[in-house]
Amino acid sequence: MPFHSHLLANGLQIIGETSPSARSAALGFFVRTGARDETPEESGVTHFLEHMVFKGTSRRTALDVNRDFDRIGADYNAFTSEENTVFHAAVLPEYLPQAVDILADILRPSLREDDFDMEKKVILEEIGMYEDQPMWSAYDHAKRLYFAEHKLGNSILGTPESITALTRDQMYAYFQRRYVAPNIIVAAAGNFEWPRFVDLIEKHCGPWQKGAVGREGVSETRGSGRFEVLTRDKVMQEHVFLISPGPPADSPLRYAADLLGMAIGDDSGSRLYWALIDPGLADSADCSFHEYEGTGAFYTSFSCQPEQAQEDLRIVMELLHDVQKNGIREEELNQARSKVLSRVVRGSERPKGRMMALGMNWIYQHGYRSVDDELRAFEAVTLADIRQVLERYPLDQVTTLALGPLAQLQAEEHG
């Protein structure tokens, strides 16, 4: 599948991978901005702004936006993370021009005061809804505890206090600062004509303003190392997160780290599965590698009955200590590799999945990565690479957060 790239005069980057045999086309606008780019006074503004983008423009009302997407049968959505805000759509090839028109238009929203005030209520409800989900709440608190003063500890949703105090003018200033052309990548994959696509993006996005790019606070962190228990009387289970350091997104070790996380905590056939799930000691158990700009982390978690939490924590820490000391077996590495290779291949077979991979790889790897490039990188991982990850990023150097009915939980030290 041929890869193409083009840089507009205003700095907006266009990338694409054409596949004439595909039956659809997908495109996404990747804005390199997220919670870590916010000041304390702006906490939650990135996610709030994602909502506001769909509330209308000088050409469309919010109802028009939804109707125009529906008229072309688009599968469309958006999401906000710590580092990126992505707006995307998948359509039949003949509707790609309309999809470009809608997405490019909404990325220059009106940000009307009335819409802002109304959507603020929606955001506050969403914060409350997520806080009522114990596993998500535990994850959010654990991330803040681990990253401490590091900018990645910023909450994506913000707090009720920060959202209540946020003004429309603050959001507009943030938009002007972060939604500049050089800070945006447009990626496409599937059945489309590259020259025509470039012309469409040039037509709709060529006039967008230039501006400074980059972000502050890009640095590695090893976590705070703290242990904290949050008591929630109405929560029935204990939810425990243990976060340890990992390589950054642009490190060659990220492939080994991904396989290591899979071997330890995939939802089937992993170390955590056999230690906690199969014997019925926990309802859920997981370990996964998360990569960010400048740093990374392994997130290990489990949920169980409160009376089982201390014993499960002991089991998990013993497991992490064992992996840290002895690594994993060749059989475990090969099994994890098979799962990841299958994930990469299956994800790339649909234009939407391939478009996402193109955009994220360009952001974090600073260039194009073909499916074969990714497959070869995972296939090349050895046990020596796993050992290198463990030596540089100790898996048992954890920051721990427990949320549930327990008033206390004892930290498990390495014996």
Number of C-alpha atoms within 10 A of each C-alpha: 13 9 15 16 15 15 14 16 13 17 19 22 21 21 24 28 24 19 18 14 9 16 14 21 26 29 28 26 24 23 24 24 26 24 26 24 24 22 13 12 15 19 25 26 28 29 23 23 22 17 18 23 21 25 23 23 20 11 12 18 16 15 11 16 20 17 12 16 19 12 10 16 15 20 14 18 12 17 12 21 17 22 18 20 22 23 21 24 24 27 25 19 18 13 17 25 14 17 27 21 16 20 22 20 20 22 20 17 21 20 21 13 12 10 15 21 13 10 17 20 13 14 21 18 13 14 18 13 11 14 14 13 11 20 21 13 17 23 21 20 19 26 24 20 21 27 20 17 14 17 20 25 19 24 22 23 23 24 16 18 11 16 21 14 12 19 17 17 11 14 20 16 10 19 19 13 15 23 21 20 23 23 20 23 22 26 26 30 30 28 22 23 15 20 10 11 18 19 12 18 19 18 12 15 20 16 12 17 14 17 15 11 15 11 15 9 13 15 12 16 21 19 21 19 17 14 17 19 20 18 15 15 12 10 16 14 23 27 28 25 27 27 30 25 27 29 28 22 20 18 17 14 18 22 24 28 29 23 25 29 22 26 28 26 22 20 17 15 17 21 25 27 21 16 17 21 21 13 9 12 18 21 13 16 28 23 25 21 24 19 20 18 21 16 20 24 25 24 24 24 25 25 25 23 17 18 12 14 24 18 13 21 22 16 16 23 21 17 17 23 19 14 20 20 15 11 17 18 12 11 10 18 20 16 16 23 24 14 14 19 17 13 11 18 16 12 17 19 13 18 25 24 17 26 28 23 21 26 28 21 17 18 20 16 15 11 13 20 16 17 19 11 11 14 17 12 15 21 16 11 19 14 15 11 18 21 20 15 23 22 12 11 20 21 26 23 19 24 23 24 26 28 27 26 20 19 12 14 16 12 14 14 10 10 5
